[in-house]
């Protein structure tokens, strides 16, 4: 080979080797950072999707809500449910003044949601729709309320044939509607419209008198 055909190869210096090593280390760091970001963002997206699915299931009544009221239902010693008596001269209250929670005590998915929608269409303020925390209710419909909501409970019971009104110790006028295995449907919208909004209410036979809470007199 002649001198004119020779190729000059630059010598490999120590500086060139150091630059190559630094470039390799930077590339490795970038890969590790990208992998870490992928894992973190993937985990966050998965958590958000699971939370959205759970929220949808609770809203539709397929799953119980994490914060629900525990019932302190009053039963007699022989297991018979005690029903509260209405105040003397009680008349029905407007459905629009009633706040209700609807609970599904059956294996039928979505029953609380559909019944809650029907109550809302009738004017009732529906606060919560969920599965019954006690599990399965074998009756038809149980309406649970406190001493302040007895009249509201019996007013709402007019919408559910064979409904039973029971008492717990809550301090507000809210009403819980528990749908049982014997439940089929509410009365129709036409039947609700035909109800006397100020009809006299009657207590069931053998009911238990209820002492309404009284306000303490103000000092002075």
PLY file of the C-alpha trace (Angstrom):
ply
format ascii 1.0
element vertex 220
property float x
property float y
property float z
element edge 219
property int vertex1
property int vertex2
end_header
0.00 0.00 0.00
1.36 3.39 -0.95
1.67 6.31 1.41
-1.22 8.11 -0.35
-3.65 5.19 0.30
-3.05 4.90 4.05
-5.88 5.86 6.53
-5.05 7.76 9.65
-6.94 6.40 12.74
-7.18 8.87 15.61
-5.65 7.48 18.72
-7.99 6.36 21.53
-7.20 8.69 24.34
-8.17 8.48 28.01
-10.48 11.53 27.57
-12.47 9.76 24.84
-12.98 6.72 27.07
-14.18 8.91 29.98
-16.69 10.73 27.74
-18.11 7.42 26.51
-18.47 6.13 30.07
-20.27 9.30 31.15
-22.67 9.05 28.19
-23.45 5.43 29.09
-24.13 6.38 32.71
-26.44 9.23 31.67
-28.38 6.90 29.38
-28.70 4.34 32.17
-30.01 7.01 34.58
-32.57 8.16 32.03
-33.81 4.58 31.58
-34.12 4.08 35.33
-35.97 7.40 35.71
-38.38 6.53 32.90
-39.04 3.10 34.41
-39.68 4.64 37.83
-42.07 7.22 36.37
-43.90 4.52 34.44
-44.41 2.47 37.61
-45.57 5.50 39.65
-48.00 6.86 37.07
-49.28 3.39 36.25
-49.98 2.76 39.94
-51.79 6.09 40.35
-53.96 5.45 37.30
-54.84 1.98 38.59
-55.83 3.36 42.02
-58.02 6.05 40.43
-59.76 3.50 38.20
-60.46 1.20 41.16
-61.78 4.14 43.22
-64.07 5.19 40.36
-65.42 1.64 40.00
-66.06 1.37 43.75
-67.78 4.76 43.83
-70.03 3.73 40.95
-70.90 0.46 42.69
-71.77 2.27 45.94
-73.86 4.87 44.09
-75.86 2.17 42.29
-76.40 0.16 45.47
-74.27 -2.81 44.47
-71.90 -2.21 47.40
-72.58 -0.80 50.87
-71.42 2.72 51.59
-68.40 2.99 53.92
-70.32 5.40 56.18
-73.77 4.14 57.03
-76.03 4.48 60.01
-76.21 1.43 62.28
-79.75 0.65 63.27
-80.69 0.34 66.92
-84.05 -1.22 66.16
-86.28 -1.78 69.17
-87.53 -5.36 69.40
-89.59 -6.92 72.11
-88.32 -9.88 74.08
-90.23 -12.34 71.89
-88.68 -10.97 68.66
-91.75 -9.01 67.55
-90.98 -5.59 66.07
-92.39 -2.71 68.10
-94.08 0.01 66.07
-94.25 3.59 67.39
-97.56 5.35 67.91
-98.32 8.55 66.05
-98.92 11.82 67.89
-102.58 12.60 68.53
-104.26 14.14 65.50
-101.28 13.49 63.21
-101.78 14.18 59.52
-99.57 13.34 56.55
-96.64 15.62 55.87
-95.68 16.67 52.30
-93.32 14.23 50.58
-91.07 17.15 49.68
-90.33 17.70 53.38
-89.06 14.13 53.93
-85.38 13.18 53.75
-84.88 9.45 53.18
-82.08 6.90 52.83
-82.89 3.85 50.72
-81.31 0.48 51.57
-81.40 -2.75 49.62
-81.97 -5.73 51.92
-82.21 -8.24 49.06
-79.97 -9.96 46.52
-81.49 -7.93 43.66
-78.76 -5.63 42.34
-79.65 -1.96 41.88
-82.93 -2.13 43.82
-82.01 0.77 46.11
-81.04 2.93 43.12
-84.27 2.36 41.17
-86.45 2.85 44.25
-84.51 5.97 45.19
-85.14 7.40 41.73
-88.88 6.70 42.08
-88.95 8.39 45.50
-87.06 11.36 44.11
-89.59 11.66 41.29
-92.33 11.73 43.94
-90.63 14.67 45.65
-88.76 12.91 48.47
-85.22 14.15 49.13
-83.14 10.97 48.79
-79.88 11.27 50.69
-78.28 7.84 50.24
-78.79 4.61 48.28
-76.87 1.53 49.39
-77.07 -2.07 50.53
-78.52 -2.62 53.99
-75.69 -2.87 56.53
-77.58 -5.60 58.40
-77.49 -7.89 55.35
-80.79 -9.44 54.24
-84.22 -8.22 55.35
-86.88 -10.91 55.12
-89.88 -8.61 55.33
-91.45 -6.36 52.69
-90.46 -2.79 53.56
-89.22 -1.50 56.91
-89.25 2.24 57.51
-86.94 3.27 60.35
-87.03 6.70 61.96
-86.45 8.47 65.26
-88.94 10.08 67.66
-88.93 13.32 65.64
-89.67 11.56 62.35
-92.56 9.26 63.28
-95.12 11.28 61.31
-92.77 11.48 58.33
-92.20 7.72 58.52
-95.92 6.90 58.44
-96.46 9.47 55.67
-93.79 7.75 53.56
-95.19 4.32 54.42
-98.30 5.18 52.38
-96.18 4.67 49.25
-95.26 1.07 50.16
-97.96 -1.54 50.67
-97.41 -3.64 53.83
-94.63 -1.34 55.06
-93.73 -1.51 58.76
-92.58 1.59 60.64
-90.03 1.04 63.42
-88.13 3.33 65.76
-84.46 3.91 66.52
-82.60 6.51 68.56
-81.66 9.07 65.90
-82.11 12.71 66.81
-83.26 14.06 63.42
-86.34 13.61 61.24
-84.68 11.47 58.56
-86.24 8.20 57.44
-84.57 4.97 56.31
-86.41 2.77 53.80
-85.23 -0.87 53.95
-86.40 -2.97 50.99
-86.89 -6.64 51.86
-87.29 -9.91 50.04
-91.07 -9.44 49.89
-90.84 -6.05 48.20
-92.17 -5.73 44.66
-92.74 -2.04 43.92
-94.07 1.28 45.17
-97.52 2.47 44.32
-97.71 4.13 40.92
-97.15 7.81 40.22
-100.89 8.25 39.55
-101.73 6.66 42.89
-99.23 8.93 44.65
-100.79 11.98 43.00
-104.23 10.82 44.17
-103.19 10.61 47.83
-104.66 13.21 50.15
-101.62 15.31 51.11
-103.15 16.14 54.50
-104.88 12.85 55.25
-105.29 11.81 58.88
-102.84 9.08 59.89
-103.70 6.23 62.23
-101.38 4.26 64.49
-101.17 0.48 64.08
-102.85 -1.67 66.68
-100.61 -2.49 69.60
-98.17 0.36 68.85
-95.73 1.69 71.43
-96.20 5.30 72.65
-93.27 7.58 71.83
-92.12 10.45 74.00
-91.04 13.29 71.74
-87.83 15.04 72.82
-88.47 18.31 74.61
-86.28 21.40 74.52
-84.71 22.47 77.80
-85.94 25.92 78.92
-83.46 28.69 78.34
-81.84 30.14 81.43
-83.15 33.51 82.52
0 1
1 2
2 3
3 4
4 5
5 6
6 7
7 8
8 9
9 10
10 11
11 12
12 13
13 14
14 15
15 16
16 17
17 18
18 19
19 20
20 21
21 22
22 23
23 24
24 25
25 26
26 27
27 28
28 29
29 30
30 31
31 32
32 33
33 34
34 35
35 36
36 37
37 38
38 39
39 40
40 41
41 42
42 43
43 44
44 45
45 46
46 47
47 48
48 49
49 50
50 51
51 52
52 53
53 54
54 55
55 56
56 57
57 58
58 59
59 60
60 61
61 62
62 63
63 64
64 65
65 66
66 67
67 68
68 69
69 70
70 71
71 72
72 73
73 74
74 75
75 76
76 77
77 78
78 79
79 80
80 81
81 82
82 83
83 84
84 85
85 86
86 87
87 88
88 89
89 90
90 91
91 92
92 93
93 94
94 95
95 96
96 97
97 98
98 99
99 100
100 101
101 102
102 103
103 104
104 105
105 106
106 107
107 108
108 109
109 110
110 111
111 112
112 113
113 114
114 115
115 116
116 117
117 118
118 119
119 120
120 121
121 122
122 123
123 124
124 125
125 126
126 127
127 128
128 129
129 130
130 131
131 132
132 133
133 134
134 135
135 136
136 137
137 138
138 139
139 140
140 141
141 142
142 143
143 144
144 145
145 146
146 147
147 148
148 149
149 150
150 151
151 152
152 153
153 154
154 155
155 156
156 157
157 158
158 159
159 160
160 161
161 162
162 163
163 164
164 165
165 166
166 167
167 168
168 169
169 170
170 171
171 172
172 173
173 174
174 175
175 176
176 177
177 178
178 179
179 180
180 181
181 182
182 183
183 184
184 185
185 186
186 187
187 188
188 189
189 190
190 191
191 192
192 193
193 194
194 195
195 196
196 197
197 198
198 199
199 200
200 201
201 202
202 203
203 204
204 205
205 206
206 207
207 208
208 209
209 210
210 211
211 212
212 213
213 214
214 215
215 216
216 217
217 218
218 219
